[in-house]
Amino acid sequence: MNSLDKRKIAIVGSTGSIGTQALQVIKESNYLQAEILIANSNVDLLIQQAIAFEPNAVVIIDKSKYHVLSEALKNKPIKVFAGEESAHQILEWESVDIVLAAAVGFAGLSTTIHAIKNKKHIALANKESLVVAGHLIDKLSLENNVSIIPVDSEHSAIFQCLQGEGLSTIEKIILTASGGPFRGYTSEQIKNVTKEQALKHPNWKMGNKITIDSATLMNKGLEVIEAKWLFHLQPHQIEVIVHPQSIIHSMVQFNDGSIKAQMGLPDMKLPIHYALHYPIRVKTNFPRFDFINYPQLTFYPPDLKTFPCLELAYEALKKGGNMPCALNAANEKAVELFLNDKIKFYQIPEIISKTLHKINYITQPDLNELYQTHQEALKLAEDL
């Protein structure tokens, strides 16, 4: 990789938490270039990003914002498009080297699938794509010889630990969880937590949806399902432990009993940087971890009684079929209701559990059946 041959990045979800941090990484790198920026509806931030980075093209999914976007960029050498179909078509461009899939939730699935079908390598931050349709994406990536490089800090850690190792040598992986803002709370204390408390993550700076998922431990549950597909594991090979300092990002235990861990300060820019430059490690000026500042690293088992979302995720993974898709949709709706002050925090897992018991089970769902499951689960969750 040299400065004359920059890697051109398409960012799906450029105005979100991962997208904005990815642009910081690109700004500081001599080897990366923002080729395409795709945003859902935050047109003001997309305009700022387009002016700052001058990509080849930008897409706003919300067509009602097209005029504002095109007017703001009319004097710039930037192509402007709108709508999901335009986003799909633009990802086919030969100039795109890698697609950073950073849209939040189920909405990111279609662009991920379209990019893979067009043989684009994926830096995957949209964990829901694998949660919902892991069996389909796994098959498509093999058929199209596409690499999927994880951006989640935990999966990036596993991915890094496996460099030079074979998947068949994995005995188990150990995903670490910070425990969120309510670590150590009892079931009674959980009943009184507020939205403001839930949005204050102790270690990571993330978007609202993922911050709530972290507080309920559903984020870890989704990561368990994602890990199954990324690393071709069985549920019993995926362990979760609570590690409040968030310094060890995850570990791999091999069949000889040895363990590899990937460590560093909690900063999402590092796994983004690694994924976009992979397979080369490129020097950064990020702050460095110092053991002297962390004389003690601690570990605890997750409290499944107080935080049942993690167990619900394991159950959905073991049952398979369309259950992970239903789990994800019910969680999306429950989190949305909580953020809009319609339900209490402790009701999130209750709604998810009831939805999973009511959903029509499909053992081998195709893409259309997954879309139907998503819509059915959203409606069930809202009705509940």
WOFEN-V98232 format. One record per backbone hydrogen bond with DSSP energy under -0.5 kcal/mol. CO is the residue of the C=O (numbers start at 0). NH is the residue of the N-H. If there is no record, write none. Layout:
BEGIN
CO:NH
CO:NH
END
This chain:
BEGIN
1:4
6:8
6:32
7:96
7:97
8:10
8:34
8:35
9:11
9:99
10:12
10:13
10:37
11:101
12:15
12:18
15:19
16:20
17:21
18:22
19:23
20:24
21:25
22:26
23:27
24:28
25:28
30:6
32:8
32:34
34:55
34:56
35:10
36:58
37:12
37:13
38:60
39:61
40:42
41:45
42:46
43:47
44:48
45:49
46:50
47:51
48:52
49:53
55:78
56:36
57:80
58:38
58:60
59:82
60:62
61:64
62:65
64:68
65:69
66:70
67:71
68:72
70:73
72:75
75:77
78:57
80:59
82:86
83:87
84:88
85:89
86:90
88:91
89:92
92:95
94:96
96:120
97:9
97:99
98:100
98:122
99:11
99:101
100:124
100:125
104:107
105:108
107:111
108:112
109:113
110:114
111:115
112:116
113:117
114:119
115:118
120:98
121:123
121:148
122:100
122:124
123:150
123:151
124:126
125:128
126:129
126:130
127:131
128:132
129:133
132:136
133:137
134:138
135:139
136:140
137:141
138:142
139:143
140:145
141:144
146:121
146:148
147:149
148:123
151:155
152:156
153:157
154:158
155:159
156:160
157:161
159:162
161:164
165:168
166:169
168:254
171:252
172:174
172:238
173:250
174:240
176:242
179:182
181:184
185:189
186:190
188:191
189:192
193:197
194:198
196:199
198:200
203:205
206:210
207:211
208:212
209:213
210:214
211:215
212:216
212:217
212:218
215:308
216:220
217:221
218:222
219:223
220:224
221:225
222:226
223:227
224:228
225:229
226:230
227:231
227:232
233:236
234:237
236:172
236:238
238:174
239:301
240:176
240:242
241:299
242:245
246:248
246:263
248:175
249:261
250:173
251:253
251:259
252:170
252:171
253:256
257:253
259:251
261:248
261:249
264:266
266:269
266:270
267:271
268:272
269:273
270:274
271:275
272:276
273:277
276:279
279:281
289:292
290:293
299:241
301:303
302:306
306:309
307:311
308:312
309:313
310:314
311:315
312:316
313:317
314:318
315:319
319:322
321:325
322:326
323:327
324:328
325:329
326:330
327:331
328:332
329:333
330:334
331:335
332:336
333:337
334:338
335:339
336:341
336:342
337:340
343:346
344:347
345:349
346:350
347:351
348:352
349:353
350:354
351:355
352:356
353:357
354:357
354:358
361:321
365:369
366:370
367:371
368:372
369:373
370:374
371:375
372:376
373:377
374:378
375:379
376:380
377:381
378:382
379:383
END
